[in-house]
Amino acid sequence: MTKLVVFPRVFVVNSDKFRRTVEEVKKLGFNPLKHNFLIALQALLQISKSTWERKFNVFKQWGWSGEDTVSAFEKCPKFMMFSEHKITATMNFFVNTMGWKSSYIANRPVLLSYSLERRIIPRCSFLQALLSKGLNEKFSINLMLGSTEKEFFQRFVIPYEDPCLLKLYEEKLGLSE
């Protein structure tokens, strides 16, 4: 219900369109009692058909099928509300800089929701530095990117007690002088 209070204009549409969109969201398998239902409803009400198609094409350029995009929407409907620029820049970083498969992101669309500059780049740079030092422990990317700043620092930075790694992370965050 918070969505209705925070973004009431999104839900102010004619009753027929609202009813059709609610039915469409239900057909996609969203539970009307869950928070994601309102996010999916917001996305479908807010995004025009042409914008929706353009975003589908952006994901298609990264090798996603229509089914991949729908499946990702079902997992994290918010990701379709991101700008095409944000989607492209984030996918470019994950695929071309980090070398991850596009399908990996399709199965974890929440990864697209994090800030590229403030979270993804600093943490992925830190991960690459760890791996280059031979500290190749298994990391959950979801955990690494999804953690709060405090959790990330405690779980990934502090245990290594490496001033170079700490400095790198602070530089990427823009905290160094």
N, C-alpha and C positions, 0 to 999 in steps of 0.2 A: 504494500500500500504506500510505502514511502515514495515510490516512483510517481504515484498520482499526486502526491503533495509537492514533490520537488519539481516535477515537469508536467504540470497540469495541462498546459497548452497542447502537448503532444497528443493527449487523449481527447481533445475537443475537436471532434470531426462529426460529420453527419452520422446519424444512427445506423443507416444501412451500411456505410463503409466500415464503421466500427464493428458491426455484427459480422460482416463478411471476413474481416481481418481476424477477429477472434476465432471464427471457425477455421480459417486457414492455419492459425497457430496451433489450434487443437489437432488438426489433421497432421501437422508435423510431429505430433507426439508430445507436445509440452503439456505439463500438468497445470491446470489453472490455479491450483493452490500453491504453486511454487514461484519463487522470485524470478526465475528465468522466463516464465510465461510472460510477465510484464515487460521484461527486456526484449523478448522476441516480438511482442506486440508493438512496443515502442519502435523497434527497428523497422518492422513492416509498415507501420503508419508513417514513419518519418522519411523513409527512403523511397524516392520515386522509382518507377519501373526502369527508366533509362539508367539511373545511377546504379540500381541493383545489377543490371546487365553489365555495366562497365566494370563493376567490382568483380563480377563472375569472370569477366574477361581478364582482369588483372591476375586472378588466381589461376586461370587457364594458362597464362603465359608462364607461370611457375610450375606447370605440369599437373595441376589439380584438375580432376574431372568435375563435372557438375555434381556428381554424387559426393565427391570429397568435400566440396564447398557446402553442400546441404548438411552433411554429417558434422562438419566443423561448426556450422551455425547452430545445430542442435546441441553441441557441447558447450558453446560459448557464443550466444547470439549477439553479444555486444561487439564482437570483432567486425561485424558487417557495418557498424556505424563509424568505423575509423575511416579517415580520408584515404583516397587512393595513394596519395603521396606517402603517408605513414606506412601503409601496407607494403608498398614497393620498397621503401627504404629499409624497413625491418626485414622483409624477406631477403633482400639483397645482402644484408649483413649476415643473416643466418646461413644462407646458402653459399654465397660467394666468399665471404670472409671467414666464417667458421667452418665451412665445408659440410654442413649438415644437409641431409636430404630434405627436399621440399615436402615429401610425404610425412616426415617426422613432425614438421610444423602442422601439417593438415590434421594429424592425429592429436595435436596439442595446441589448438588455436588460442588458448589463453596466453601463450607466449607472445602473441602479437599485441597484447594489451599493455605490456610494460613499456616504459619510456626508453627509447633507444639511447639517448644521450645520458640520462641519469641512472639507468639501471642495467640495461643490456650490455652496452659497450664496456663500462667499468668492470662488471662481473665476468663477462666473457674474456676480457683481457687478463684478468686475474687468473681465470681458469687456464688460459693458454700459458701463462707464466708458470703456474704450478706444474703443468704437464711438461714444459720445457726443462724444468729442474728435476724431472724424473719422479715427481710425486704423482704417480698416475693411479691414484685411488679412483674407485668408481664414484661418480657424482650423479645425483639426480638433477638434471637440468631444471625440472619443475621446482624442486626444492631450492636450488641455487638462485633461480630468478624470482621465485615466488616468496622467498623469505623477506621479512622486514629488514631494514638496514641493521638493526641491532642483532637480530638472529643470524644474518649473514656474517657479520663481523665475528660473532662468537663462534659460529660453526666452521667458518672457512678461513678467516684471517688469523685470529688469535692462536689457534693450535700450531701454526707453523713458525711463529715467533721469528719471522724473517723480515728485517728492516727494508730490504729491497722490495719485497712483495707488498708490504704496507705502503711504501712510498709510491709504488706503481698504482695501487688502488686509489690512493688519495689524489694522485695526479689525474687519473681518469675521471674521478668524481669532481675535479676542479677545486679540491680542498687545499692543495699545496700552494705555497706562496711563490 
